[in-house]
């Protein structure tokens, strides 16, 4: 299943480091003013863009045909946001 693909992808140490950097950077920017509000919409969009780009680069760099649907990526992002709330 696609969630298994995501799990395998994130078992790689460099992937964990890349994701950690993206999350730290994004949530630092989101929480700069001490609250989450509509002013943070651009930061959330950057978070989504950076993670989707990371998935795309992995597929391109490894010349494989493993595709993960946008629905699965959005579910993944949903859980990340829930964890950090």
C-alpha positions as CSV (number, residue, x, y, z in Angstrom):
1,X,0.0,0.0,0.0
2,X,1.0,3.6,-0.3
3,X,1.4,4.0,3.5
4,X,3.9,1.1,3.4
5,X,5.8,3.0,0.7
6,X,5.9,6.1,2.9
7,X,7.1,4.0,5.9
8,X,9.9,2.5,3.8
9,X,10.9,5.9,2.5
10,X,11.1,7.4,6.0
11,X,13.1,4.5,7.3
12,X,16.1,6.0,5.4
13,X,18.3,8.1,7.8
14,X,18.9,10.9,5.2
15,X,15.1,11.2,4.7
16,X,14.5,11.5,8.4
17,X,17.2,14.3,8.5
18,X,15.7,16.1,5.6
19,X,12.2,15.9,7.0
20,X,13.4,17.0,10.4
21,X,15.0,20.1,8.9
22,X,11.9,21.0,6.9
23,X,9.7,20.6,10.0
24,X,12.0,22.6,12.3
25,X,12.3,25.4,9.8
26,X,8.6,25.5,9.1
27,X,7.3,25.4,12.6
28,X,9.9,27.9,13.8
29,X,8.5,30.3,11.2
30,X,4.9,29.4,12.1
31,X,5.5,30.0,15.8
32,X,7.6,33.2,15.5
33,X,4.7,35.4,16.7
34,X,3.6,32.9,19.3
35,X,0.4,31.9,17.7
36,X,-1.1,30.0,14.7
37,X,-3.4,32.2,12.7
38,X,-4.1,33.1,9.1
39,X,-0.8,35.0,8.8
40,X,0.8,31.6,8.9
41,X,-0.9,30.3,5.8
42,X,2.2,31.0,3.6
43,X,4.3,29.0,6.0
44,X,1.9,26.0,5.9
45,X,1.9,26.2,2.1
46,X,5.8,26.2,2.2
47,X,5.7,23.2,4.5
48,X,3.5,21.3,2.0
49,X,5.5,22.4,-0.9
50,X,8.8,21.4,0.7
51,X,7.6,17.9,1.6
52,X,6.0,17.3,-1.8
53,X,9.3,18.5,-3.4
54,X,11.2,16.1,-1.2
55,X,9.0,13.2,-2.3
56,X,9.4,14.2,-6.0
57,X,13.2,14.6,-5.7
58,X,13.4,11.1,-4.2
59,X,11.5,9.6,-7.1
60,X,13.6,11.5,-9.6
61,X,17.0,11.0,-8.0
62,X,16.4,7.2,-7.5
63,X,15.0,6.8,-11.0
64,X,12.3,4.6,-9.7
65,X,8.6,4.5,-10.5
66,X,7.4,4.5,-7.0
67,X,4.6,7.0,-7.0
68,X,2.7,8.2,-3.9
69,X,-0.7,9.8,-4.5
70,X,-1.4,13.3,-3.4
71,X,-4.1,11.9,-1.1
72,X,-1.5,9.9,0.8
73,X,0.8,12.8,1.1
74,X,-2.0,15.0,2.5
75,X,-2.9,12.3,5.0
76,X,0.8,12.2,6.0
77,X,0.8,16.0,6.4
78,X,-2.4,15.9,8.4
79,X,-0.7,13.7,11.0
80,X,2.4,15.9,11.1
81,X,0.3,19.0,11.8
82,X,-1.8,17.1,14.4
83,X,1.4,16.0,16.2
84,X,2.7,19.5,16.4
85,X,-0.5,21.2,17.5
